[in-house]
Amino acid sequence: MSRKTLLAAVILLAPVLAPAQVKMLRHPTYSKGKIAFSYLGDIWIANENGSDAQRLTDNQARDQFPRFSPDGQWIAFSSNREGNYDVYVVPAAGGDPRQLTFNTANDDTVGWSPDGKRIIFSSVRGNGAFPTVATLWEIPAEGGIERPVNTDWGAYASYSPDGAKLAFTRHPSVWSRKHYRGSYAADLWVEDLATQRFTKLGDDAYTGNLLWPMYGRDGYIYFVSNELPNEPVKPGSPEVMKSVNNIWKISDKGGKPVRVTNHTDGNLFFPSISADGKTIVYEDNFGLWKLDIATGKSSEIRVDIKSDFKENKTDLVTVTNEAEGYSISPSSRRAAVAVHGEIFSIPTGTGEIQQVTETPWKEQSPHWSPNGKWIAFISDRTGREEIYISDELGKTVKKLTDADCDKNAIVWAADSKSFLWTGTDHKLHRMDVDSGNDEVVVSSDAGNIGDPQFSPDGKWLSYSKLDDLSRSHV
């Protein structure tokens, strides 16, 4: 059975929208008592107390990353309504969005210049230190030719109020990776635009992410970090797992970072600062929050949305040649298929389609156990990749791994009591399904371990390590 020939009709059920406070509001921005945010794939605007929420864009495509202009009259955002994400601008009072970028690469809106004449965005266009790494760009708000910002790479950025400096995150780390420590963490820099002098900011002992820099009017740069009081901490240790995202600040001249917010859930993402430097709005625990910079106090914005769906609550989606991975059941009568970030069990002949997972996160790489009882898969529902197992109906789901690395191969033992997995930690693991014991079988100092296999009798396993083929007794 070829992955390219998989064809599945999948029924996706949308959640019921109740006329009350809603969640999953994303990418907030603030200006003069108004907040704009993305929800249900559109841009919305509401009063800062959450009242009078109105849909600003209405398109079947996905609109995201709204950012108010400094005068509050315009909102820049990214939309894939023409195929890939481009930068658009729309009046804050409503109107027809105007497309600004037309490149085949995705363009993610970042912010505005202080004078409101240019819009900053990030895009992978092959002009940075590495061809596949995002760099910063600007385009005139009235339209025209985009130009690269003078950094070798960058994902998020913010101008100082006078436009003389630019704070930006240089290293392209994944924003959703929680508790990460290491050389791939996003670092914080500030550039003096006149002299083109770059200064790195932050605590040298902390090797985690510094994300979403926001230049205040008080000489501080605000950002998101999950730094612990006793840094440095060992990557993957129980201690580092206690780290949570909060908003911090640091002088643009350097010094010691200071924590500003005190959230404990770790789900603080996508903040933005108002043009007057008085307010920061951000996501936390799937809701919107507002930080008053003068007092340091945060409060939740409870948005009340009463809206009909613009699409049917039930969609019949035909998926052809879009499977991202599959695994045949031991009986060969069904296949576990990963498609659009979910796992489905589909019949290879006749039968009904069953949805194994249904989450807003990405599920991938299904592997059916030899006894047919479990489907192992990789999911980032905790904020980083972990391996889960589930029964075919999705009623019993269990997270097995707890390791700060990307997961690769999953290979079941013949008795279905354990499986092998490898990751970017350069180790080969053996996971016991019942006990959850994760045993490191082999480690490598030079690179990843690949191609793990059990022998037919389950007493040996083979694997590749650089150019060598090795085996170990288990």
N, C-alpha and C positions, 0 to 999 in steps of 0.2 A: 504494500500500500504506500503510495508516494505522497509526501506532504504537499506537493504541488497540485495534486488532484483531489485534495480534501474539499468537500462541499458540505456546508452545514447551514441549515436554517435555524437561527437562534432567536428565541423570544427574550427580549430584555424588558424587565419591568422597572419603570421609573418610580421613585418614592413618592408617596402622597404628600402634597404641599399643604400644610395646615395654615390657617390664617393666624399665625402667632409668631413668636420669635423664631428666626430661622438660623441654621448653621451652615457651614461650608461657604461663608462669604470670604472672598479672597482679594489680595493685592490692594489694600485700602490706600487712599490718598486724601488729603485734607486741605481745605481753603475756606477761610472766612465763614466758619460755621456750617460748612457743607462737607460731607464725605462722599467720595465715589469709590466704587468697588466692583469686582466682577462676581457674577452669580448666575447660574444656569446658562453659562456661555455668553452672557451679555454684560454690558457696562450699566450700572445703576448709580443713582445719585439720591442722597437723602440728607435730612437735617442731622446735625451732629448728635442729637439725642435719639436718633434712629427713626424719627417720624417722617411721614410724607415721602416714602421711598418710591421712586419712579424709574422706570426702565428708560435708559438713554439710547441704547442701541437695541435693535431687534433683527437678528440675522441667524440663520441656521448654522453658520460657522461659529467658531469660538473666538470671543473677544476677551482680552486679558491685559494685565499690567497697566491700568489707567494711571495717569499722572497729570495733576492740575498744572496749568501754566502759572507763573508767578502772580499774575493779576487775577487768576481765578476764572478767566473768561473762556478758557479752552481746556480740553482734556485730550492728551495724547494717549494712544493705546496701541496694542498689537492685535492683529486679527489674521486668521487664515482663510478669509472669505475668497481669496483669489488663489488658493492652493497651499501656499506656505505662509508663514507669519511675516507680515509687513507692518510698517508703522503708519498709523492713521491719526487724524486729528478731527475732533468734533466740537462744536460749541457746547459749553457747559449748560446752556439753556435748552439744548436740543437742536437737531438739524441733521443734515446729510453728512456723514463722515467723508473726509477727503483723504485719499491714499497718497503717501509721501514717498515710500520706498517701493522698489519693484524688482529687487534682486531675488535670485532663486534660493539664496540662503535665508534661514529664519532670522528675523530682526526683532529683538525683544526690547521694548521701551524701558528706559532707565530713568530719565528725568529731563529737566530743562536747564538751559543756561539762565543766570540770574536776570538778564534783560529780556527774557522771553522770546528771543529771536531764533534760538536753536534748540533742537530736541536731541538728547543723547540716547543712543541705543547700543546694544551689544549684538555682534553677529560673527559667524564663522565664515570669513571670506578669503582665508588663505594668506592674509597679509601679516600675520603675527610671527612670533618666534617659532611656532609650530603650525602647520597648515590646518590642523583640525581643532585648534584652540580659539575660543572666542576673543575678540578684540573690541575696543570701544570705537564708536563712530558718532558723527553729528550730521544733522541735516537741517537746513533752514525751515522754520515753521511755516513759511509761506510756500515751501516747495523749492526744489532745485537739486543741485548735485551734493551728495553726501561726501564727507571727507573723514579720513581716519583721525582719531585722537592720538596725540603723541605719547602713546604707551606701547610697550611691546606686546602686552596682552592685558585683558581686564574684563570683568563681568559686571560689576556694579560701580557707580561713581556718583559724586556730588560736588558741585562747585561751591567755593566759599562765597558768602554774600556779595563781596566786591568783585568776584570773578577772577581774582588774581591767583587762586590756588585750586587744585583739583584733588580730592580724596578719592581713592579707588582701591578695590581689591584686585591684586595682581594675579595671584595664582588661581586657576580655574577649578576650584574644588566643587564637589557636588553639595548643594545647599542642604539637601535632606539627610545627609549622613550625620547621624548623631554620635556624640562621644568620640569623634575621630581625633587622633593625635598622630602626627607624622609629617613627612616632607611634602605631602600633597595638600596640606591645609591651605585655605585662602588666607593670604597675608594682607595687611593694611599699609598703604603708602599714601603720601601726600606730595604733590608736585607743585613747585613754584613755577608758574607758566612763563614768567619773564626770563628767568635764568635757566629754566629746564633742569632744575635741581630736584632730585628725588630723595625723600626721607622715609625710612621704614619706621612705623609706629607699632607699639604693643609691648607686652611683657615677654622678655626673652625666654623665661622659663615655661611659658605656655606655647605649645606647638599645635593647638587646635585651630578651628576656623574663626576668622574675623570677617563677618559678612555684613552687607548692606550699609556701607558708610553713609552718614548724613551730616553735612556741615551745618553746625548751628551758628547763631549770631553772638554766642558768648565765648568764642574762641575754642570751643570743644568740637570734636568730631564724635558723633554717636554711632554705634554699631551694635551688632549682635554677636555674642560670644557665649560659650559654655565653660569658661574658665573656673577652676576650683581654687579654693584658698591655699591648697598645699601643692600647687604645681611645682615641678613636673610630676605627672602620674603616669604609671605604666599603661601603654595601650592595651586594651582588652581586659584590664584588671577590674575587679569588683568596684574599686574606688572610682575609676573613670566612668563607670556606668551610672554613677550618681550625678554626673554633670548634666546641667539643664540650660537651655537657651534663655538668656536675658539680655536686656539692652544695657550697654555699658557706654562710657564716654572717656575720652582721652584728649588732652590738649593737643592742638595741631603743631605744637612745638616739641611734643614728646612727653615722656614722664610715665607715671604709673596709671594704668586704667582703673576706673572707678565704676562699680556696678550701680545701675540706676533703678531697674525694676527687680522685683523679687518673686517672680513666678516659679512654681515648683513642678509644673507638668512637662516642661521641656519642649512644648510645641509652639514656640514664638517664632514667627516667620514674617518676611516681607514688610518691614516697617518703611515708612516714609515721613519726612519732616515737612511742615508747612513752610511757605515762603517767608513768613515773618519770624520763623524760628521759635515759635511759642509752643507748638503742638506736634507730637509724633503719634501717628496711628499705626496699628499693626494687627496681625493675626495672632491669636493665641487660643489653643484648644478649640479650633474650628469656629471661633467667634471673633468679633472686632473689638479692639480696645483703643483707648485714647490716653496718652500720657501728657500731663501738663508739666512742661519742662521747668517752670519757675518753682513749683511746689514739689515736684518729683512724684506726684500721686497719679496712679493709673485707675481708670474706671472702664467698665464694660459698656459698649454701645449695643443696646438691645434693639435690633432692627426688626420692625413688624412689616412683613411683606404679605399683601393679599393680591394674588395674581393667578390668572389661569395659565395653564401650560400652553405654549405656542405650538407644541407637538403632541401627538397622542401619548398617553401614559404607557401604552404597550406598542413596541415596535417589532416588526418582523424583519430581521436582517439576514440577508443571504450572503454568506461568506465564501468566497472562491479564491483560492491561491493566496490566502492571507494567514494561514496557520504559522505560528511562530515556534512550534515544537509539538511533538506528539509521541505517544507511547501506546503500543498495542497491548491489550489485556492478555493474560495467559491463555484464555479460551479463544482468542482471536476474534471474538464476537463484538468487541467494543474497542474504542480507542479513546484515550485521554488526550485532549487537544488544547493547546494554549492559543487563544485568539483574542486580540484586543485587551490583553491584560487579565483575562479570566481563564479558568480551567473548565472545560466541558467534557462530559462523557458522551460519545456519539456511537451509534450502532454502525458496524461495518457492513451490515446487511439491512435487515428490517428491525424497527424498534423506535423507542422514543429518545430524544435528546435530554440529557440531565445536566444541570448546571452544578458543578462541584464547588466553585467559589463565586462570591458576589461581594466585592469590596471596592473602594475607590483606589486601591493600591494595585501594583502590577504583580500578577502571578505568572510564572513562566516555568519552563523546563519540567514538564510532568514525567514521572517514571513509575510505572505500575509494578507493584511487588509481585514476585513469582506465584504467591498463593492467592493473588487477586484481591486481598483484603484492603490494601493501602495504595494510595497514589501519593508519592512524594513529589514536592514541587518547591520552587524558590519564590519567596515573596518579600517585598520591602515594606510590609504593613507596619513594622516597628520603626521605620525610618532608615533601616539598612537591610541588606539582603540576609535572610535566614531561611533555613530549610524546614518545611512543614510536612506533615502527613495528614491525609484525610481519607475517610471512606468514600465510596463512589457517589453517595448522595450528599456529601458535604455536611453531614450531621455531627461528625466527630472530627474536629480539627485540632492538631497538636503541634506546637512549635518545639523542635528538637535542638537546633543549634543555637549557640549564643557566642558568636565570635565576630570581631570587628574586621571583617574582610569580605570581599566578594566571593560568592560560591560558584563552583564550576561543575565538574562531573559528579553525577550521582549514580552509583552502581549497587544494585541489591545483591545480597548473598542469596544462594539458592534456597535456603530455609526461611527467608523473609524476616529473620530475626534481627538483622543488622544490614547496614549499607555503608559503602565507602563514599567519601566526598573529598574534593580538593578545593583549594581556594588560593587567593592572592597572598595568603600568609606563608606560602611555600611549604605547606604541610599536607600530608595525606592522613585523613581522619577515618576512623571506623566508629560509626554511631550505633549503639545498642538501642533498639526501638523501645523495648519494655522499660528499661531502667533510665534511659536518656543519657547514659554514660558515653562521653565523647573521647575516644582514645586516639592520641596522635601516634600513628604507626611509623611514619617516616617524615623527616624534615630535610629541607634543602637550603643551603646557604647561598646558592647561586641563582636559582630561578624556580618557577612553578613546577609542580609534579603533575604529569599527565597520564592518560590512558590506563587508569587503574582497572584491574580485573581480578575476580576470584577464580581460583582453580575449580574444576567440577566438583571435587570433594570438599571444597570450602576450607582446606587446610593451608593453602598458599594463596598469595596474591602477587600479581605482577604490576609494574608501573614503569613509566619512563621518567628519567631524571637527566636533564640536558640531553646528551647524545647517547646515554647508556640505557639499556634495558635491564631492569633489576627485578628481583623477587624477594619476598619476605615470608617467613613462616608465621601463620596465625593460628 
